[in-house]
């Protein structure tokens, strides 16, 4: 460290210029004070860098930005150039935990000073390199420490640009799988989806090479009649052909900012957009077509943000974009509370145990609970009421392993049920085992405590934190009951929309963060009563009716339904007489519907009301799983697991896989349930969630560690793949229905099997009287790989089918006819269309 004499020049505009002559190059530290008080930014680090051996040409680097910065904030430093130095020969770059946007401009002075500004979006240690004529100046690279809370990343993935319609009708994805063969003859499992028109489609088609791709579709373990389907690609997806316009440089906080993205000339590919900054950003998208997208983003707060746009895993021109977000601060007030959670005690077989949780609005007289062991033992639990809506569930531990505790009201699971409770040593620990539940995580009331539950018994030790922000300062509280549940509550003074985040060891738990609508408490809502509402015995497509009496309570009465699949619906309300409304709704699916009745935004007593549609035959707690695919996997290799539904009834079975990228999921029916397979393309942790009748099954979610190396690097995203099927009731010893037919005994005849004419109907007949039972499949493809305009096969009488088709193209056509899994005699038929 060197010391120099000070030489200050005070200018007329009030600025101060310091000129000094350095005898040698090196690092200097300058302290500045005014009236014996150190000025902001002092001390200043000055690096004097000789550019020649005689030290006559001096380049100076100084400013606070050379050593420190704040995350998401613009920081600056200065470079003073000698007159012989050309700015074009100066190069500045910065490497570290995140990309850095750097801008340099010359100040309007005679001292040849460059102002360099940059924004770092992630805290950590960065390397700042300043080179002249490709050589580092003295002191370069400089170490810059960036402090702050770190970036918040919001992202949006649009798959419409990568969907390819296979022109094959499908009701659901059960027993359907597909393999994509590339031009280099490599095979890859496909992810399938069903479009709005009911056709089967490739969910993510991103060709990397020019040529012909073939999609081999299998249904019921046999080739589909239309398989293989050829796709000719003359040009691969190009990110540099994507056109982007709109608010790419400047935007406003708290309002929607538009971006238009045109992928019409870019080919097939997945569109990915992310924004990083000091606060979160909301997205919504509107697509005029699969190739044109209007994307809107709304940053929560003003500041500096970075936007990344990728197509087919490649950056579009201009990426990353530096966004300067202006506008007023939202003024949201924030509260954060933390609680250390210790490891749960190991519970032994035969010991008494209990759970303490908050269930507002319920009492022990209308609830029942039971514990179910891995071996099928079942015992009732004791339920005790405690003050402040607390309930204690007392039970005896039956067997070592995963026991399930069902808590129900009138036969319907309450929020948070069934509860997974491991007796003995916990097999797996972690974030995915933290569950939060409670109606107050959706709606709340001002000036009162809104209780919710966080279940941590299976998660192991860690730091539990809850943060909430909104129009007023929230009051938060967490109480560890020691039974596996942490009881939380919040209280706010103003109505509005609040955000609630729940983290375990600094990572968001499932469904976090969440939005909560808080309304003022309406005392008149307690006057409203509900009559003649049936909580069971309601059938699909038949109206469920009830009455609501307001009893003189003034205000806005709103009634909505929430279906088992999460869809909100309206309720038909008719005024029968004064203060009495006759209400009805028509359920569209089996399961538990919730009827929400509010007056001036406040739920009436008992709301939301649970209504069971269909039979009370499905029981999610009886569903079991098996297979290594729920534990580990390898990139590019198929992973398998089974879901066993014997004695569980029938209903919708949902399997979702959350991980670094979407995965193709296939489902095949087996004797005791359903077999699932998926093929991960990227390494990392995947979380598999399984729900039966929209309730999590025992053990769900499952954490799967996928190892190996991917062919390319995936952006830092989390994507979800899912498949939903309608199950059939399985009984012990039951077998899947199998058709035993003989394709060799099918007789095909007719002129339409040999020739046809464009635009005219061609006919053929199929006689299956002697062929036994089987599934008939007919498909016709033109020489260009497209299906014909019309194809109909109708049953004329038992064992005899009449077929017709209309072709749009001239040339050779191929007709495949299969009975079950085998081609009939003569298939495929080659038809000449003139």
C-alpha positions in Angstrom: 0.0 0.0 0.0 1.4 3.4 -1.0 0.7 6.9 0.3 0.3 10.0 -2.0 0.0 13.7 -1.2 -3.5 15.1 -1.7 -4.3 17.7 -4.4 -8.0 18.7 -4.4 -9.7 21.0 -7.0 -13.1 22.3 -6.1 -15.2 23.2 -9.1 -18.0 25.7 -9.5 -20.7 23.0 -9.7 -19.7 21.8 -6.2 -17.9 18.7 -7.4 -14.4 17.9 -6.3 -11.6 16.6 -8.6 -8.6 14.9 -7.1 -5.4 14.9 -9.1 -2.3 13.1 -8.0 0.9 11.8 -9.5 1.7 8.2 -8.8 5.4 7.4 -8.7 4.8 3.7 -9.3 2.0 1.3 -10.1 0.1 -0.5 -7.5 -3.0 -0.5 -5.3 -3.9 2.6 -3.3 -6.6 3.3 -0.8 -8.1 6.7 -0.5 -10.1 7.9 2.5 -12.3 10.9 2.2 -14.1 12.8 5.0 -16.2 16.0 5.3 -16.2 17.8 8.6 -14.3 14.9 10.2 -17.1 12.5 9.0 -16.3 9.8 6.5 -18.2 10.3 3.3 -20.3 7.5 1.8 -18.3 5.1 -0.3 -15.0 5.9 1.4 -12.4 4.4 1.5 -11.9 4.2 -2.3 -9.7 1.6 -3.8 -7.5 3.0 -6.7 -5.5 0.7 -8.9 -2.7 2.5 -10.8 -1.7 0.4 -13.8 1.3 1.3 -15.9 1.0 0.4 -19.6 4.7 0.8 -20.5 8.0 0.1 -18.9 8.8 3.8 -18.4 5.4 4.2 -16.5 4.5 7.2 -18.5 1.3 5.8 -19.7 -1.0 5.2 -16.7 -4.4 3.6 -16.6 -6.4 4.0 -13.4 -9.2 1.7 -12.2 -11.1 2.9 -9.1 -14.6 2.9 -7.5 -16.6 0.8 -5.1 -17.7 -1.6 -7.8 -14.1 -3.0 -8.1 -14.5 -4.7 -4.7 -18.2 -4.9 -3.7 -21.8 -4.7 -4.9 -25.4 -5.5 -3.9 -27.4 -8.2 -5.6 -29.8 -6.8 -8.2 -28.6 -3.2 -7.8 -26.6 -1.2 -10.3 -23.0 -0.8 -9.2 -20.3 1.3 -10.9 -16.5 1.9 -11.1 -14.4 4.1 -13.3 -11.4 3.7 -15.6 -9.2 6.7 -16.5 -7.4 6.3 -19.8 -4.2 8.0 -21.0 -4.5 9.9 -24.3 -2.6 7.3 -26.2 -5.0 4.5 -25.1 -7.8 3.6 -27.5 -11.1 2.6 -25.7 -11.6 0.0 -28.5 -8.6 -2.0 -27.2 -10.1 -2.2 -23.7 -12.1 -5.3 -22.7 -14.2 -5.8 -19.5 -15.9 -9.0 -18.4 -17.2 -10.5 -15.2 -17.6 -14.1 -14.2 -19.3 -15.6 -11.2 -22.4 -17.3 -9.9 -24.7 -15.6 -12.4 -24.5 -13.7 -15.7 -23.7 -10.0 -15.3 -24.8 -7.2 -17.6 -22.0 -4.7 -18.1 -22.3 -1.3 -19.8 -19.5 1.2 -20.3 -19.8 4.8 -21.5 -17.5 7.8 -21.7 -18.1 10.7 -19.3 -18.2 14.2 -20.9 -15.0 15.4 -19.4 -11.5 16.2 -20.6 -10.0 13.5 -18.4 -10.9 10.5 -20.6 -12.9 8.8 -17.9 -15.1 5.7 -18.6 -18.0 4.9 -16.3 -18.7 1.2 -16.1 -22.0 0.0 -14.7 -23.0 -3.6 -14.0 -25.8 -5.6 -12.3 -25.1 -9.0 -10.6 -28.2 -11.1 -9.9 -26.9 -13.6 -7.5 -24.8 -13.2 -4.4 -21.3 -14.6 -4.2 -17.7 -13.9 -5.3 -17.1 -12.6 -8.8 -14.0 -12.2 -10.9 -13.7 -8.8 -12.7 -11.3 -8.8 -15.6 -10.0 -5.6 -17.2 -7.6 -6.2 -20.2 -5.9 -3.8 -22.5 -4.6 -5.2 -25.8 -5.6 -8.7 -24.5 -3.3 -8.3 -21.5 -4.5 -8.0 -17.9 -3.9 -4.6 -16.3 -2.2 -4.5 -12.9 -4.5 -6.0 -10.3 -6.8 -7.8 -12.8 -8.7 -10.0 -12.2 -10.3 -8.1 -9.3 -12.3 -10.0 -6.7 -15.8 -8.5 -6.2 -18.0 -9.7 -3.4 -21.7 -9.4 -4.1 -24.0 -9.4 -1.1 -27.8 -9.7 -0.9 -30.7 -12.1 -0.6 -30.1 -13.6 -4.0 -32.2 -13.7 -7.1 -35.7 -14.9 -7.4 -36.4 -16.8 -10.6 -39.8 -17.1 -12.3 -40.2 -19.0 -15.5 -42.8 -20.1 -18.1 -42.6 -23.1 -20.5 -44.8 -23.3 -23.5 -45.1 -26.7 -25.2 -47.6 -25.7 -27.9 -44.8 -25.0 -30.4 -43.5 -28.6 -29.8 -46.8 -30.5 -30.1 -47.3 -32.7 -33.2 -50.7 -34.0 -34.0 -50.6 -37.7 -34.9 -54.2 -37.7 -36.3 -55.0 -40.7 -34.1 -58.1 -40.6 -31.9 -57.6 -41.6 -28.3 -59.9 -41.6 -25.3 -57.1 -41.6 -22.7 -53.5 -42.7 -22.4 -54.0 -46.0 -20.7 -52.2 -48.9 -22.4 -50.8 -46.5 -25.1 -47.1 -45.9 -25.6 -44.9 -44.6 -28.4 -41.3 -44.8 -29.5 -39.7 -42.1 -31.7 -37.1 -43.4 -34.2 -34.7 -40.6 -35.5 -33.1 -40.5 -38.9 -29.9 -42.0 -37.3 -32.1 -45.0 -36.2 -31.8 -44.1 -32.5 -34.9 -44.8 -30.4 -36.4 -42.6 -27.7 -39.5 -43.0 -25.6 -42.1 -40.3 -26.5 -44.2 -38.3 -24.2 -47.8 -38.3 -25.4 -50.8 -36.0 -24.8 -54.4 -35.7 -26.0 -55.3 -32.5 -27.8 -58.6 -30.6 -27.5 -59.8 -32.3 -30.7 -59.4 -35.7 -29.1 -56.3 -36.7 -31.2 -53.2 -38.3 -29.9 -50.1 -36.0 -30.2 -46.4 -35.9 -29.3 -46.2 -33.6 -26.3 -42.6 -32.4 -26.9 -41.3 -32.9 -30.5 -38.0 -31.2 -30.9 -36.2 -32.7 -33.9 -32.4 -32.2 -33.9 -31.7 -33.5 -37.4 -33.1 -33.3 -40.9 -34.8 -36.5 -42.2 -37.7 -38.8 -41.6 -38.8 -39.6 -38.1 -41.1 -42.6 -37.3 -43.5 -42.8 -34.4 -44.2 -46.4 -33.4 -47.5 -46.4 -31.4 -48.5 -49.4 -29.3 -51.9 -50.0 -27.7 -52.5 -53.0 -25.5 -48.9 -54.2 -26.2 -49.7 -54.4 -29.9 -48.8 -52.0 -32.8 -51.6 -49.5 -33.4 -53.2 -49.9 -36.8 -51.9 -46.5 -38.0 -48.3 -47.3 -36.8 -45.7 -46.4 -37.8 -46.4 -42.7 -38.5 -43.8 -40.9 -40.6 -42.8 -37.3 -40.0 -40.6 -35.6 -42.6 -38.4 -32.8 -41.3 -36.7 -30.6 -43.8 -35.4 -28.1 -41.3 -34.7 -28.3 -37.6 -35.8 -25.8 -35.0 -33.7 -22.6 -35.1 -33.7 -20.2 -32.2 -32.2 -17.4 -34.4 -35.4 -17.4 -36.5 -37.6 -16.6 -33.5 -38.9 -13.0 -33.6 -39.4 -11.2 -30.3 -40.8 -7.8 -29.7 -42.4 -5.8 -26.9 -41.3 -4.7 -23.5 -37.8 -6.3 -23.6 -35.9 -3.4 -22.0 -38.2 -1.5 -19.8 -41.4 -2.3 -17.9 -43.6 -1.3 -15.0 -44.0 -3.1 -11.7 -47.5 -4.2 -10.7 -48.9 -4.1 -14.2 -48.9 -6.5 -17.2 -46.2 -6.0 -19.7 -46.6 -7.5 -23.2 -44.1 -9.6 -25.3 -44.9 -11.0 -28.7 -43.0 -14.1 -29.8 -43.3 -15.4 -33.4 -42.0 -19.0 -33.9 -43.7 -19.6 -37.3 -40.4 -19.8 -39.1 -38.4 -21.5 -36.4 -39.6 -25.1 -36.8 -40.6 -27.4 -33.9 -39.3 -26.6 -30.4 -40.2 -25.9 -26.8 -40.3 -22.2 -25.8 -38.9 -21.3 -22.4 -38.9 -17.8 -20.8 -37.5 -16.8 -17.4 -37.1 -13.6 -15.5 -34.6 -13.2 -12.6 -34.4 -10.4 -10.1 -34.8 -9.3 -6.6 -38.5 -10.1 -6.5 -40.9 -12.6 -8.1 -42.6 -12.1 -11.5 -46.0 -13.4 -12.6 -46.6 -14.8 -16.1 -49.6 -15.5 -18.3 -49.8 -16.4 -21.9 -52.3 -16.2 -24.8 -51.6 -18.1 -28.0 -53.2 -17.1 -31.3 -51.8 -20.3 -32.8 -49.2 -23.0 -31.8 -46.5 -20.8 -33.3 -47.5 -17.2 -32.1 -47.6 -16.3 -28.5 -48.5 -13.2 -26.5 -46.8 -13.4 -23.1 -47.5 -11.0 -20.3 -45.2 -10.6 -17.3 -45.8 -8.6 -14.1 -42.9 -7.9 -11.7 -43.9 -7.4 -8.1 -41.5 -4.6 -7.4 -39.4 -2.1 -9.4 -35.7 -2.8 -10.0 -33.3 -4.5 -12.4 -34.2 -7.9 -13.8 -32.8 -10.3 -16.4 -35.0 -12.0 -19.0 -33.9 -15.2 -20.8 -35.8 -16.6 -23.8 -34.9 -20.1 -25.2 -36.3 -22.0 -28.1 -35.3 -25.6 -28.6 -32.9 -25.2 -25.7 -31.0 -22.4 -27.5 -31.1 -18.7 -26.7 -33.0 -16.4 -29.1 -31.2 -13.3 -30.5 -30.6 -10.7 -27.8 -30.8 -13.1 -24.8 -30.4 -12.2 -22.0 -32.4 -9.0 -21.9 -31.7 -6.5 -19.1 -35.1 -5.2 -17.9 -35.3 -1.8 -16.1 -38.6 -2.1 -14.2 -40.0 1.2 -13.0 -43.1 2.2 -11.2 -44.1 2.5 -7.5 -43.3 0.0 -4.9 -46.2 -2.3 -3.9 -45.9 -1.3 -0.3 -46.5 -4.8 0.9 -45.6 -5.5 4.5 -43.8 -8.7 5.3 -43.4 -11.0 8.3 -41.1 -14.0 8.6 -41.1 -16.5 11.4 -38.8 -19.6 11.9 -38.9 -22.7 13.9 -36.3 -25.4 14.3 -37.7 -28.9 13.9 -35.9 -31.7 15.6 -35.8 -35.4 14.5 -38.9 -37.2 15.5 -38.6 -39.9 18.2 -38.5 -43.5 16.9 -41.9 -45.0 17.8 -42.1 -48.7 18.6 -44.8 -51.3 18.0 -47.5 -51.4 20.7 -46.7 -48.0 22.1 -49.4 -45.3 22.5 -49.1 -42.2 20.4 -51.1 -39.2 19.4 -51.4 -36.4 16.9 -52.4 -32.8 17.7 -53.8 -30.7 14.8 -56.1 -27.8 14.2 -59.5 -28.5 12.5 -61.6 -25.3 12.8 -65.3 -25.8 12.7 -65.3 -29.5 13.5 -66.0 -31.4 16.7 -65.2 -35.0 17.7 -68.9 -36.1 17.6 -69.0 -35.7 13.8 -65.6 -37.2 13.1 -64.2 -40.7 13.1 -60.6 -41.9 12.8 -58.8 -45.2 12.3 -55.2 -46.4 12.0 -54.3 -48.9 9.2 -51.1 -50.9 9.4 -49.0 -52.2 6.4 -50.3 -55.7 7.0 -53.9 -54.7 6.8 -54.7 -54.4 10.5 -57.3 -51.7 11.4 -58.2 -50.1 14.7 -60.3 -47.1 15.7 -58.6 -44.0 17.2 -59.8 -41.9 20.0 -60.6 -38.2 19.2 -60.5 -35.5 21.9 -61.4 -31.9 21.6 -59.1 -29.2 22.9 -59.4 -25.4 23.0 -58.7 -23.2 20.0 -60.1 -25.7 17.5 -57.4 -28.2 18.4 -58.1 -32.0 18.2 -56.0 -34.9 19.6 -56.0 -38.2 17.7 -54.9 -41.0 20.1 -54.0 -44.4 18.8 -51.8 -47.5 19.4 -48.9 -48.2 17.0 -49.8 -51.5 15.2 -46.8 -52.6 13.0 -43.4 -51.5 12.0 -43.5 -49.6 8.7 -45.8 -47.0 7.2 -49.1 -46.8 9.0 -51.9 -44.7 7.7 -54.3 -42.6 9.9 -57.6 -41.7 8.3 -59.5 -38.8 9.7 -63.0 -38.4 8.3 -66.2 -36.4 8.7 -69.3 -38.3 7.6 -67.1 -40.7 5.7 -65.1 -38.0 3.8 -61.5 -37.3 4.4 -60.9 -33.9 6.2 -58.1 -31.6 4.8 -54.7 -33.2 5.5 -56.1 -36.8 5.7 -54.9 -39.5 5.3 -51.8 -38.9 7.6 -48.7 -41.1 7.0 -47.1 -42.2 10.3 -44.0 -44.4 10.3 -43.5 -46.8 13.2 -39.8 -47.7 13.7 -36.9 -46.0 11.8 -37.9 -43.5 9.2 -36.9 -44.8 5.7 -36.6 -41.5 3.8 -36.3 -38.0 5.0 -36.5 -34.6 3.3 -38.5 -31.7 1.9 -40.9 -33.8 0.0 -42.3 -35.3 3.2 -43.5 -31.9 4.5 -47.3 -31.4 4.0 -49.4 -28.4 4.8 -53.2 -28.3 5.0 -56.1 -26.2 6.0 -58.9 -24.2 4.3 -57.3 -21.0 5.6 -54.4 -21.5 3.1 -57.0 -20.4 0.4 -59.2 -17.9 2.2 -58.9 -16.1 5.5 -60.7 -13.5 7.6 -59.4 -10.3 9.1 -59.0 -9.6 12.8 -58.9 -13.3 13.8 -56.5 -16.2 14.0 -56.6 -18.4 10.9 -55.2 -21.8 11.7 -53.3 -24.2 9.4 -51.3 -27.4 9.9 -47.8 -28.4 8.8 -46.9 -32.1 9.1 -43.2 -32.7 9.6 -43.1 -36.1 11.4 -41.6 -37.8 8.3 -39.3 -35.0 7.2 -36.5 -35.2 9.8 -34.6 -32.3 11.4 -34.6 -28.9 9.7 -35.4 -25.2 9.7 -39.1 -24.5 9.1 -39.8 -20.9 8.0 -43.1 -19.2 7.1 -43.2 -15.8 5.4 -46.3 -13.7 4.6 -46.8 -10.4 2.9 -49.7 -8.2 1.9 -51.6 -4.9 2.4 -51.1 -5.0 6.2 -48.4 -6.4 8.6 -49.3 -10.0 9.2 -48.9 -11.5 12.7 -47.6 -15.1 12.5 -47.2 -17.9 15.0 -45.8 -21.4 14.9 -46.3 -24.0 17.7 -44.5 -27.3 17.6 -46.9 -29.8 19.2 -44.2 -32.5 19.4 -46.6 -35.0 17.8 -45.4 -34.5 14.3 -47.6 -31.4 13.5 -46.6 -27.8 13.7 -49.7 -25.6 14.2 -49.5 -22.2 12.5 -51.8 -19.2 12.4 -51.9 -15.8 10.9 -53.8 -12.7 11.7 -54.1 -9.5 9.5 -55.9 -6.2 9.9 -56.8 -5.4 6.3 -58.5 -7.4 3.5 -56.9 -8.2 0.2 -54.6 -10.7 -1.4 -51.7 -12.0 0.6 -48.8 -14.3 -0.3 -47.8 -17.1 2.0 -44.6 -19.1 1.6 -43.6 -22.2 3.6 -40.0 -23.4 3.4 -38.1 -26.3 4.9 -34.3 -25.8 5.0 -34.7 -22.8 2.7 -36.7 -24.6 0.0 -40.4 -24.2 -0.7 -42.5 -27.2 0.3 -45.2 -28.6 -2.1 -47.8 -26.1 -3.1 -45.8 -23.2 -1.7 -45.9 -20.2 -2.3 -49.7 -19.7 -2.3 -52.1 -16.8 -2.6 -54.7 -16.2 0.1 -57.7 -14.0 -0.3 -58.5 -12.4 3.1 -61.9 -10.7 3.6 -63.4 -8.7 6.4 -65.4 -10.8 8.8 -69.1 -10.5 8.1 -71.1 -11.1 11.3 -74.3 -11.4 9.3 -72.9 -14.5 7.6 -73.6 -16.4 10.8 -77.4 -15.8 10.2 -77.4 -17.7 6.9 -78.5 -21.3 7.1 -78.4 -24.2 4.6 -81.2 -26.7 4.3 -81.8 -30.1 2.6 -78.2 -30.4 1.3 -77.4 -34.1 0.9 -73.8 -35.0 1.7 -74.0 -38.3 -0.2 -76.2 -40.2 -2.6 -75.8 -37.7 -5.4 -75.2 -39.1 -8.9 -73.3 -37.8 -11.9 -75.3 -35.7 -14.4 -78.2 -35.4 -12.0 -79.0 -32.2 -10.3 -78.2 -31.8 -6.6 -80.6 -29.3 -4.9 -80.6 -27.5 -1.6 -82.0 -24.2 -0.1 -80.2 -21.3 1.5 -82.0 -19.0 4.0 -80.5 -15.6 4.5 -82.8 -14.9 7.5 -82.7 -11.1 6.8 -78.9 -10.9 6.5 -78.0 -8.2 3.9 -75.2 -8.4 1.4 -73.9 -10.3 -1.6 -74.6 -14.1 -1.5 -72.2 -16.1 -3.7 -72.3 -19.9 -4.1 -69.6 -21.8 -6.0 -68.6 -25.5 -6.4 -65.2 -27.0 -6.4 -65.0 -30.4 -8.3 -62.7 -33.3 -7.4 -60.4 -32.3 -10.3 -60.1 -28.7 -9.0 -62.5 -27.0 -11.4 -64.7 -24.2 -10.0 -68.3 -24.1 -11.1 -71.4 -21.9 -10.7 -74.5 -22.8 -8.8 -78.0 -21.9 -10.2 -79.8 -19.7 -7.7 -83.5 -18.8 -7.8 -85.4 -16.8 -5.4 -88.2 -19.0 -4.0 -89.6 -16.4 -1.6 -88.2 -13.6 0.6 -84.8 -14.5 2.1 -85.0 -18.1 0.6 -83.0 -19.3 -2.4 -83.5 -22.6 -4.2 -80.1 -23.8 -5.5 -78.9 -26.6 -7.7 -75.8 -27.8 -9.6 -75.1 -30.8 -11.9 -71.9 -32.7 -11.0 -69.9 -34.0 -13.9 -67.6 -36.5 -12.2 -67.5 -38.9 -9.3 -65.8 -37.9 -6.1 -66.1 -35.2 -3.4 -67.5 -31.8 -4.4 -67.2 -28.8 -2.1 -69.9 -26.2 -2.1 -68.7 -22.8 -1.0 -71.3 -20.4 0.3 -70.2 -16.8 1.2 -71.9 -13.7 2.3 -69.9 -10.5 1.6 -66.8 -12.7 1.1 -67.2 -14.5 4.5 -68.0 -18.2 4.6 -71.3 -19.1 6.3 -71.4 -21.6 9.1 -70.3 -25.0 7.8 -68.9 -23.8 4.5 -67.4 -25.3 2.4 -69.9 -28.2 2.5 -68.6 -31.6 1.3 -70.9 -33.5 -1.1 -70.0 -37.1 -2.1 -70.9 -37.8 -5.7 -71.2 -41.5 -6.6 -70.6 -44.5 -4.4 -68.5 -44.4 -1.2 -66.5 -47.3 -2.6 -63.1 -45.8 -3.4 -60.5 -45.7 -0.6 -57.2 -44.1 -1.3 -55.6 -45.3 1.9 -55.7 -48.9 0.6 -53.7 -48.2 -2.5 -50.1 -49.6 -2.4 -47.1 -49.3 -4.7 -44.0 -51.4 -5.6 -41.0 -51.0 -7.9 -37.5 -49.5 -8.1 -38.8 -46.7 -10.2 -40.0 -45.0 -7.1 -36.5 -45.0 -5.6 -33.9 -44.5 -8.2 -33.3 -44.2 -12.0 -30.7 -43.6 -14.7 -30.8 -41.1 -17.6 -32.1 -42.6 -20.8 -33.2 -45.9 -19.2 -36.8 -46.9 -18.5 -37.9 -46.9 -14.9 -40.9 -48.9 -13.8 -43.3 -49.1 -10.8 -46.8 -50.5 -10.1 -49.8 -49.1 -8.4 -51.9 -51.8 -6.8 -55.6 -51.0 -6.5 -57.1 -54.3 -5.3 -60.1 -53.7 -3.0 -59.7 -49.9 -3.4 -62.8 -49.4 -5.6 -62.8 -47.4 -8.8 -62.0 -43.8 -9.6 -59.5 -41.4 -11.2 -55.8 -42.3 -10.7 -53.4 -39.4 -11.1 -49.6 -39.9 -11.4 -47.5 -36.7 -11.8 -43.7 -36.5 -12.0 -41.9 -33.3 -11.2 -38.3 -32.8 -12.1 -35.7 -31.0 -14.2 -37.6 -31.8 -17.4 -40.8 -33.5 -18.6 -40.7 -37.3 -18.9 -42.9 -39.6 -21.1 -45.2 -41.6 -18.8 -46.8 -44.9 -20.0 -49.5 -46.8 -18.2 -50.5 -50.5 -18.8 -53.3 -52.3 -16.9 -52.1 -55.4 -15.0 -54.0 -58.0 -13.0 -53.8 -56.2 -9.6 -53.6 -52.6 -10.8 -51.5 -50.5 -13.2 -47.9 -50.6 -14.3 -46.2 -47.3 -15.0 -43.0 -46.6 -16.9 -41.1 -43.3 -17.5 -37.7 -42.5 -19.1 -35.9 -39.4 -17.6 -33.6 -37.4 -20.0 -31.8 -35.4 -17.4 -30.2 -36.3 -14.1 -31.4 -34.9 -10.8 -34.1 -35.4 -8.2 -37.6 -36.2 -9.4 -40.7 -36.2 -7.2 -43.5 -38.7 -8.0 -46.9 -37.9 -6.6 -49.8 -40.4 -6.8 -53.4 -39.6 -6.0 -56.5 -41.8 -6.1 -59.8 -40.0 -6.3 -57.7 -36.7 -5.8 -56.4 -37.9 -2.4 -52.7 -38.8 -1.9 -52.0 -42.5 -1.4 -49.7 -43.8 1.4 -46.1 -43.1 0.8 -46.7 -40.3 -1.7 -44.8 -38.3 -2.8 -41.8 -40.4 -3.6 -38.3 -38.9 -4.1 -36.3 -40.5 -7.0 -32.6 -39.8 -7.6 -31.8 -40.1 -11.3 -28.1 -40.4 -12.1 -26.1 -40.4 -15.3 -25.2 -37.7 -17.9 -27.6 -36.0 -20.3 -26.7 -35.1 -23.8 -27.3 -31.4 -23.2 -27.6 -29.1 -20.3 -31.2 -28.3 -19.1 -32.1 -24.8 -17.9 -32.6 -24.5 -14.1 -36.4 -25.4 -14.3 -38.9 -27.6 -12.6 -41.4 -29.2 -15.0 -44.4 -31.5 -14.3 -45.6 -34.5 -16.4 -48.8 -36.2 -15.5 -51.2 -38.9 -16.6 -54.8 -39.5 -15.5 -56.7 -42.7 -16.0 -60.1 -44.0 -15.0 -59.5 -47.2 -13.1 -61.8 -50.3 -12.9 -62.6 -52.1 -9.7 -60.0 -54.8 -8.9 -60.8 -57.9 -6.8 -58.3 -60.4 -5.4 -57.5 -63.0 -8.0 -59.2 -61.0 -10.8 -57.5 -61.0 -14.2 -57.6 -58.4 -16.9 -60.0 -59.2 -19.8 -58.2 -60.7 -22.7 -59.5 -61.3 -26.2 -58.6 -64.7 -27.8 -59.2 -64.2 -31.5 -57.7 -65.9 -34.7 -56.8 -63.3 -37.3 -56.2 -66.0 -39.9 -59.9 -66.7 -40.1 -60.9 -63.1 -41.0 -62.1 -62.8 -44.6 -61.7 -59.4 -46.5 -63.2 -58.7 -49.8 -64.3 -55.8 -52.1 -63.0 -53.6 -54.9 -61.8 -51.0 -52.3 -59.0 -53.4 -51.3 -57.4 -53.0 -54.7 -58.2 -49.6 -56.2 -60.0 -46.3 -55.7 -60.6 -42.8 -57.1 -59.9 -39.4 -55.7 -63.0 -37.9 -54.0 -65.1 -41.1 -54.5 -66.2 -43.6 -51.9 -64.5 -47.0 -52.0 -66.1 -50.1 -50.3 -64.8 -53.3 -48.7 -66.2 -56.0 -46.3 -64.8 -57.8 -43.4 -66.2 -61.2 -42.2 -65.1 -62.1 -38.7 -67.8 -64.7 -37.8 -65.2 -67.5 -37.5 -62.4 -65.4 -35.9 -63.5 -65.4 -32.3 -63.2 -62.4 -30.1 -60.8 -59.6 -30.9 -60.2 -55.9 -31.4 -60.7 -54.8 -35.1 -58.2 -52.1 -36.3 -58.2 -50.5 -39.8 -56.0 -47.7 -41.0 -55.2 -46.3 -44.5 -52.1 -44.1 -45.3 -51.3 -42.3 -48.5 -47.8 -42.3 -50.2 -47.1 -38.9 -48.5 -47.8 -40.4 -45.0 -51.1 -38.7 -44.4 -54.4 -40.5 -43.5 -57.3 -40.5 -46.0 -60.0 -37.9 -45.6 -62.7 -40.3 -44.4 -62.6 -43.9 -43.1 -65.6 -45.6 -41.7 -66.1 -49.2 -40.5 -69.7 -50.1 -39.4 -71.1 -53.3 -38.1 -73.9 -54.5 -40.5 -74.8 -57.6 -38.5 -73.1 -60.0 -36.1 -69.7 -61.0 -37.5 -69.9 -58.7 -40.6 -68.5 -55.2 -41.1 -68.9 -52.8 -44.0 -66.0 -50.4 -44.6 -65.7 -47.2 -46.7 -63.1 -44.6 -47.4 -62.5 -41.5 -49.4 -59.0 -40.6 -50.6 -57.7 -37.0 -51.4 -54.5 -38.0 -53.1 -53.5 -40.0 -56.2 -50.9 -42.8 -55.9 -50.3 -45.9 -53.8 -52.1 -46.2 -50.5 -51.5 -48.8 -47.8 -54.4 -50.4 -45.7 -53.6 -52.3 -42.5 -56.3 -54.5 -41.1 -55.6 -56.2 -37.7 -57.7 -58.6 -35.6 -56.3 -58.3 -32.1 -52.6 -58.1 -32.3 -52.2 -59.9 -35.7 -52.6 -58.8 -39.4 -55.4 -60.6 -41.3 -54.6 -62.6 -44.5 -53.6 -60.2 -47.2 -52.8 -57.2 -44.9 -51.3 -54.8 -45.6 -53.3 -54.2 -48.8 -51.8 -52.0 -51.5 -54.5 -49.8 -53.1 -53.9 -47.7 -56.3 -55.9 -44.4 -56.2 -56.3 -42.7 -59.5 
